[in-house]
Amino acid sequence: MNPRPRLLLALMALACFASVAGALFAQHHLDMQPCPWCILQRILFLLIGTVAGLAALLPEAAGAARLSRRLSGGLMLLLALAGTAAALYQHFVAAKLPSCDLTLADRIISGLGLDAWQPEVFEVRASCAEAAVSLLGVPFELWSAALFVLLGAAAARLARQA
């Protein structure tokens, strides 16, 4: 694997982990409490960041590097598409509902047990309507969707170049 894909993977991982750090800062210091769809997006960012980080660290065997780039790129693309869908659903549907209890996002979080394992990171603390906040005049979830789109484009490029 030449240095360019490694750098792109490392930047993708950094962007994912920085976005979750930013969300945690907003939650704990700016009192922007997360809804189930916010938490689901955090999970997806952490998954993409982990896949990107691991792919960047893989050894440089010619055939293995190409295969790992193709597989990791494809997996990250799927996760980015899921994240984009979650962010858009939050914006266009969930934010307009009085309650988002027992939605798909809520069931995934509860089913994984992440809210009990790390409540400071994964516990749902607001309804979707309450969590509808803006950053620089743009809804938080649209920032998230934009990052997912960029990550998906980078992942597709990695997979295609392999």
C-alpha positions in Angstrom: 0.0 0.0 0.0 1.6 3.3 -1.0 1.5 6.2 1.5 -1.5 8.0 0.0 -4.2 5.4 0.8 -2.6 5.1 4.3 -2.8 8.8 4.8 -6.4 8.9 3.5 -7.4 6.1 5.9 -5.7 7.8 8.8 -7.5 11.1 8.0 -10.8 9.3 7.8 -10.2 7.7 11.2 -9.2 11.0 12.7 -12.3 12.8 11.3 -14.5 10.1 12.7 -13.0 10.1 16.2 -12.9 14.0 16.2 -16.6 14.1 15.3 -17.5 11.9 18.2 -15.2 13.9 20.5 -17.0 17.0 19.3 -20.4 15.5 20.0 -19.3 14.5 23.5 -18.0 18.0 24.1 -21.3 19.4 23.0 -23.2 17.0 25.2 -21.2 17.4 28.4 -20.1 21.1 28.1 -22.8 22.7 26.0 -25.8 20.6 27.3 -26.7 19.4 23.8 -28.2 16.1 24.9 -28.4 13.2 22.3 -31.4 11.4 20.9 -31.3 7.7 19.7 -30.5 8.8 16.1 -27.6 10.9 17.4 -26.2 7.9 19.4 -26.6 5.6 16.3 -24.6 8.1 14.3 -21.9 8.1 17.0 -21.7 4.3 16.8 -21.4 4.4 13.0 -18.6 7.1 13.2 -16.7 4.9 15.7 -17.1 1.8 13.4 -15.9 3.7 10.4 -13.0 5.2 12.3 -12.0 1.8 13.7 -12.1 0.1 10.2 -10.1 3.0 8.7 -7.5 2.9 11.5 -7.0 -0.8 11.3 -6.8 -0.7 7.5 -4.2 2.1 7.7 -2.1 -0.2 10.0 -2.2 -3.3 7.9 1.1 -4.6 6.5 2.1 -3.9 2.9 1.8 -7.2 1.2 0.9 -6.4 -2.4 -2.1 -8.7 -2.9 -3.2 -8.4 0.8 -3.1 -4.6 0.7 -5.3 -4.4 -2.4 -7.8 -6.9 -0.9 -7.9 -5.2 2.5 -8.4 -1.8 0.8 -11.2 -3.1 -1.3 -12.9 -4.8 1.7 -12.4 -2.0 4.2 -13.5 0.6 1.6 -16.6 -1.4 0.8 -17.4 -1.8 4.5 -16.8 1.9 5.3 -19.0 2.8 2.3 -21.9 0.8 3.6 -21.4 2.2 7.1 -21.3 5.8 5.7 -24.5 5.2 3.7 -26.2 3.9 6.9 -24.9 7.0 8.7 -26.2 9.3 6.0 -29.6 7.6 6.1 -29.7 7.9 9.9 -28.8 11.6 9.8 -31.3 12.4 7.1 -34.0 10.3 8.8 -33.3 12.3 12.0 -33.6 15.6 10.2 -36.6 15.0 8.1 -38.7 12.6 10.2 -37.5 12.0 13.8 -36.9 15.6 14.7 -40.6 16.3 14.0 -41.9 13.5 16.2 -42.8 14.2 19.9 -41.1 10.9 20.9 -38.5 8.6 19.3 -38.8 5.8 21.8 -38.7 2.3 20.3 -37.5 3.5 16.9 -34.9 1.4 15.0 -32.1 3.5 16.5 -33.4 3.0 20.0 -33.7 -0.8 19.5 -30.2 -1.1 18.1 -28.6 0.9 21.0 -30.6 -1.2 23.6 -29.9 -4.4 21.8 -26.2 -3.8 21.7 -26.2 -2.8 25.4 -23.9 0.1 24.8 -26.1 2.5 26.8 -25.6 0.3 29.9 -21.9 -0.3 29.2 -20.9 3.3 28.6 -23.8 5.6 29.5 -21.8 8.8 29.3 -21.2 8.1 25.6 -24.2 6.0 24.4 -27.1 6.8 26.7 -30.1 8.5 25.1 -30.8 11.6 27.0 -33.3 13.5 24.9 -36.2 13.0 22.5 -35.5 13.7 18.8 -37.5 17.0 18.9 -35.4 18.1 22.0 -32.1 17.2 20.3 -32.9 19.3 17.2 -30.1 21.9 17.6 -28.0 23.9 15.2 -24.4 24.7 14.9 -23.5 27.9 13.0 -27.1 27.9 11.7 -27.0 24.4 10.3 -28.8 21.5 12.1 -26.3 19.2 13.9 -27.5 16.2 12.0 -26.8 17.8 8.6 -23.2 18.4 9.6 -23.1 14.7 10.5 -24.7 13.8 7.1 -22.1 15.9 5.3 -19.3 14.1 7.0 -20.8 10.7 6.3 -21.1 11.7 2.6 -17.4 12.7 2.5 -16.4 9.5 4.3 -18.4 7.5 1.8 -16.8 9.2 -1.1 -13.3 8.5 0.3 -14.3 4.9 1.0 -15.6 4.4 -2.5 -12.3 5.9 -3.9 -10.3 3.5 -1.8 -12.3 0.5 -2.9 -12.2 1.6 -6.5 -8.4 2.2 -6.6 -7.8 -1.2 -5.2 
